[in-house]
Amino acid sequence: MATTTDNAAQLIFAPNVLHNQALTSVKFLSFCFAGAVAGILGLENWLGFALFIASIVSTSFIIYAINCRGKPAKYLPGGLGELVNPGQDNIFTFILVWTLFYGIIHGTKC
């Protein structure tokens, strides 16, 4: 007779787990690009974070519509919450790239 842990283990399909790593990479690159755009445009304070929120929504919608075909719970263990969650690393990456490009483009000239 199968136990509860055996049933849960059967729901995890190894190729899908590996594919979720690609989802993390897409989010990472999306937030790097959004940070670069925020820095190049010279966005400051809340406008930069508004761009971050807009990039979360747009990236999540594209993945939801194209990759998940409107059913994120079928492809992701956390469903829609997993899809919309930016992750702590991506927030820091966005801020790092934002400040880097802002400093390069709009930094003070000596």
DAHU-V172333 format. One record per backbone hydrogen bond with DSSP energy under -1.0 kcal/mol. NH is the residue of the N-H (numbers start at 1). CO is the residue of the C=O. If there is no record, write none. Layout:
# DAHU-V172333
NH_CO + NH_CO
This chain:
# DAHU-V172333
7_3 + 8_4 + 9_5 + 10_6 + 16_13 + 17_13 + 18_14 + 19_15 + 20_16 + 23_19 + 24_20 + 25_21 + 26_22 + 27_23 + 28_24 + 29_25 + 30_26 + 31_27 + 32_28 + 33_29 + 34_30 + 35_31 + 36_32 + 37_33 + 38_34 + 39_35 + 40_36 + 41_37 + 43_38 + 47_44 + 49_45 + 50_46 + 51_47 + 52_48 + 53_49 + 54_50 + 55_51 + 56_52 + 57_53 + 58_54 + 59_55 + 60_56 + 61_57 + 62_58 + 63_59 + 64_60 + 65_61 + 66_62 + 68_63 + 70_64 + 71_68 + 74_71 + 76_72 + 83_79 + 84_80 + 85_81 + 91_87 + 92_88 + 93_89 + 94_90 + 95_91 + 96_92 + 97_93 + 98_94 + 99_95 + 100_96 + 101_97 + 102_98 + 103_99 + 104_100 + 105_101 + 106_102
